[in-house]
Amino acid sequence: MISVFKTNVTNATELQKIKPFLDIHLKNVKWNFDLEDCDNILRIECSKIVAKTTIKLL
């Protein structure tokens, strides 16, 4: 399953600040940001639904 979120992360500096946090809380999950997209998309690929958890984290 792929979940897509619009974020307010706008640059690589902000991404580097939250990366360790996401790595800890989203273990065994593929995630990435598309900062070139106008909505600064966060994509999460995993086998279970993580939408509520991700929204709480961010």
N, C-alpha and C positions, 0 to 999 in steps of 0.2 A: 504494500500500500504506500502511496506517496501522498503526503500532506503538504499543502502549500500555504504559506503565510505572508501577508504583507507586513513589512516591518519599518521601523524608523532608523535602522542601521544604515548609515549613508556612506561610510568610507572604511578603508582597511584598518585605520587606527581603532575605530569603534569595534570592528570585528575582532581584532586581536585582543581587546579587553574582555569580550564575552566568550571567546573561544574556549578558554579553560573551563569556564562554568558550564557551557554546553557539553563539552567532552565528559565532564563528571556526571552530569545528570541525564545525558542521552547516550549511555554506554551501548555498544553493539548496534549502533544506529548510524546509517549514512546520512549526513546532513551537509548542506552547502548554501551559500548565499549567492544571489545574482544581483550584485550592486549596480550593474549596468541597466537593469530593468527599472522602469520608473517607480515601481512599487517596492524596490529593494527586497526581493523575494527570498524567503527562507524555504528550502525544500528539505523535507525529511522523508527518507525511505526506510520503512521497517515493516515487520510482519504483524505488528499490532497497532491499534489506534493510540496515538500519543498527543492528539490535539489539545485536550484539556490540560495535560501536564505541561505541554510546551507553552500554552497561553499563560499558565500560572508562573512558569519560569521567567518568561520575558516580561 
